[in-house]
Amino acid sequence: MEQLTYSVEQVAEMLGVARGVAYEQVRSGEIPAIRVGRRWLIPRNRFHAWLDGEVRESVRGVA
């Protein structure tokens, strides 16, 4: 079964950046993410669309 979301740590590893940099980009809305409780989750489809340049404006949701 394919993952529906990534953690910030997984995204940092995929992008080749430090975990702190990935958290900064998530908090600022640069990387599309949603907050669930105290955790940030990055929806897989939105992340890959962002990588492909399909998401032009920052997207940030709060759950």
C-alpha positions as CSV (number, residue, x, y, z in Angstrom):
1,M,0.0,0.0,0.0
2,E,1.3,3.4,-1.0
3,Q,1.8,6.1,1.6
4,L,-0.7,9.0,1.5
5,T,1.5,11.4,3.4
6,Y,5.1,12.0,4.1
7,S,6.7,13.3,7.3
8,V,8.9,16.4,7.3
9,E,11.9,14.1,7.9
10,Q,11.1,12.0,4.8
11,V,10.6,15.2,2.7
12,A,13.9,16.6,4.0
13,E,15.7,13.4,3.0
14,M,14.1,13.3,-0.5
15,L,15.0,17.0,-1.1
16,G,18.5,16.5,0.3
17,V,18.1,19.4,2.8
18,A,18.5,19.5,6.6
19,R,15.4,18.7,8.7
20,G,15.4,22.3,10.1
21,V,15.3,23.7,6.6
22,A,12.3,21.5,5.7
23,Y,10.5,22.5,8.8
24,E,11.0,26.2,8.0
25,Q,9.7,25.7,4.5
26,V,6.6,23.8,5.8
27,R,5.9,26.5,8.4
28,S,6.2,29.3,5.9
29,G,3.9,27.4,3.4
30,E,6.6,26.9,0.8
31,I,6.1,23.1,1.0
32,P,2.4,22.2,1.0
33,A,1.5,20.6,4.3
34,I,-1.2,20.2,6.9
35,R,-0.9,20.3,10.6
36,V,-2.6,17.5,12.6
37,G,-2.2,18.1,16.3
38,R,1.5,18.9,16.8
39,R,2.5,17.0,13.7
40,W,3.1,18.2,10.2
41,L,2.0,15.9,7.3
42,I,2.8,16.5,3.7
43,P,0.2,15.0,1.3
44,R,2.0,12.8,-1.2
45,N,0.1,14.1,-4.3
46,R,0.4,17.8,-3.4
47,F,4.1,17.3,-2.6
48,H,4.8,15.7,-6.0
49,A,2.7,18.4,-7.8
50,W,4.7,21.1,-6.0
51,L,8.0,19.4,-7.1
52,D,6.7,19.3,-10.7
53,G,5.9,23.0,-10.5
54,E,2.1,22.4,-10.7
55,V,1.5,24.3,-7.4
56,R,2.3,27.9,-8.0
57,E,1.2,29.5,-4.8
58,S,2.0,28.3,-1.3
59,V,-0.7,26.0,0.1
60,R,-1.0,25.5,3.9
61,G,-3.8,23.8,5.7
62,V,-4.7,23.4,9.3
63,A,-6.6,20.5,10.6
